[in-house]
Amino acid sequence: MAIERVEYRVESAQELLSTLTIDERCGVMLKFEDFEPNLFAQLLVDAPQWTEWMV
C-alpha cells in the first residue's frame, strides 16, 4: 500500500508538470523546494529521474 501511494504521488507530480511550459515547470519545482523542503527531498528519493520531466 505504501508503494502504491508513492507511485501515485510520483505519477501525479509528473502529470502536473507535463501540462506546464518549461519555465512554469522550473518555477513550480523551485517553489516546491522552497515551501516544502521535506516533501521535495522525498521526491528526490522516490523519483530521482524527476529532472527528465523538466524537458
LUMSETOR-419667 format. One record per atom (N, C-alpha, C): residue number from 1; x, y, z. Coordinates in steps of 0.2 Angstrom, whole numbers. Last residue first. Layout:
> i,x,y,z
> NUM,X,Y,Z
...
This chain:
> i,x,y,z
> 55,61,93,-96
> 55,62,94,-103
> 55,56,92,-108
> 54,57,88,-84
> 54,58,95,-85
> 54,59,97,-92
> 53,58,75,-82
> 53,52,78,-83
> 53,52,85,-85
> 52,71,73,-78
> 52,69,71,-85
> 52,62,74,-87
> 51,71,75,-65
> 51,74,80,-69
> 51,72,79,-76
> 50,67,64,-59
> 50,62,69,-60
> 50,65,75,-64
> 49,73,52,-56
> 49,73,54,-63
> 49,69,60,-64
> 48,71,49,-43
> 48,77,53,-44
> 48,77,55,-52
> 47,59,48,-34
> 47,59,48,-41
> 47,65,52,-43
> 46,61,46,-20
> 46,56,42,-24
> 46,56,42,-31
> 45,71,56,-18
> 45,72,49,-16
> 45,67,44,-20
> 44,65,67,-22
> 44,71,66,-25
> 44,73,58,-23
> 43,53,67,-14
> 43,53,66,-21
> 43,59,64,-24
> 42,59,70,-2
> 42,56,64,-3
> 42,55,62,-10
> 41,63,83,-4
> 41,68,78,-3
> 41,65,71,-4
> 40,50,89,-5
> 40,54,89,-11
> 40,60,84,-10
> 39,45,87,8
> 39,42,83,3
> 39,46,83,-4
> 38,55,96,14
> 38,54,88,16
> 38,51,84,11
> 37,52,108,9
> 37,58,105,8
> 37,58,98,10
> 36,41,117,3
> 36,40,110,6
> 36,47,106,5
> 35,45,129,-2
> 35,40,129,3
> 35,39,122,6
> 34,57,127,-10
> 34,57,132,-5
> 34,51,131,0
> 33,52,116,-19
> 33,58,115,-14
> 33,58,121,-9
> 32,41,123,-24
> 32,40,117,-21
> 32,46,116,-16
> 31,48,133,-31
> 31,43,135,-26
> 31,42,129,-21
> 30,55,125,-41
> 30,58,130,-36
> 30,54,131,-30
> 29,44,119,-47
> 29,49,115,-43
> 29,53,119,-39
> 28,38,130,-53
> 28,34,125,-48
> 28,39,122,-44
> 27,48,135,-61
> 27,45,139,-56
> 27,42,135,-51
> 26,50,124,-70
> 26,55,126,-66
> 26,53,130,-60
> 25,37,124,-76
> 25,39,118,-73
> 25,45,120,-68
> 24,37,137,-83
> 24,32,135,-77
> 24,35,129,-73
> 23,47,134,-92
> 23,48,140,-87
> 23,43,138,-81
> 22,41,124,-100
> 22,47,123,-96
> 22,48,128,-91
> 21,23,124,-96
> 21,29,125,-100
> 21,35,124,-96
> 20,13,109,-91
> 20,16,116,-90
> 20,21,117,-95
> 19,9,97,-90
> 19,4,101,-93
> 19,7,108,-93
> 18,19,89,-84
> 18,18,88,-91
> 18,13,93,-94
> 17,17,92,-70
> 17,22,95,-74
> 17,22,95,-81
> 16,6,83,-68
> 16,5,90,-67
> 16,11,94,-71
> 15,12,71,-70
> 15,7,73,-74
> 15,6,80,-74
> 14,22,70,-60
> 14,24,70,-67
> 14,18,72,-72
> 13,13,71,-49
> 13,18,76,-50
> 13,20,76,-57
> 12,7,58,-51
> 12,3,65,-50
> 12,8,71,-52
> 11,17,49,-50
> 11,14,50,-56
> 11,10,56,-56
> 10,21,51,-36
> 10,26,52,-42
> 10,22,53,-48
> 9,9,47,-30
> 9,11,54,-29
> 9,16,56,-35
> 8,8,34,-34
> 8,3,39,-36
> 8,5,46,-35
> 7,20,29,-28
> 7,19,29,-36
> 7,14,34,-38
> 6,16,30,-15
> 6,22,34,-18
> 6,21,34,-25
> 5,5,22,-14
> 5,4,29,-13
> 5,10,33,-15
> 4,11,9,-17
> 4,6,12,-22
> 4,5,20,-20
> 3,19,8,-6
> 3,22,9,-13
> 3,17,12,-18
> 2,10,6,4
> 2,14,12,4
> 2,17,13,-3
> 1,4,-6,0
> 1,0,0,0
> 1,4,6,0
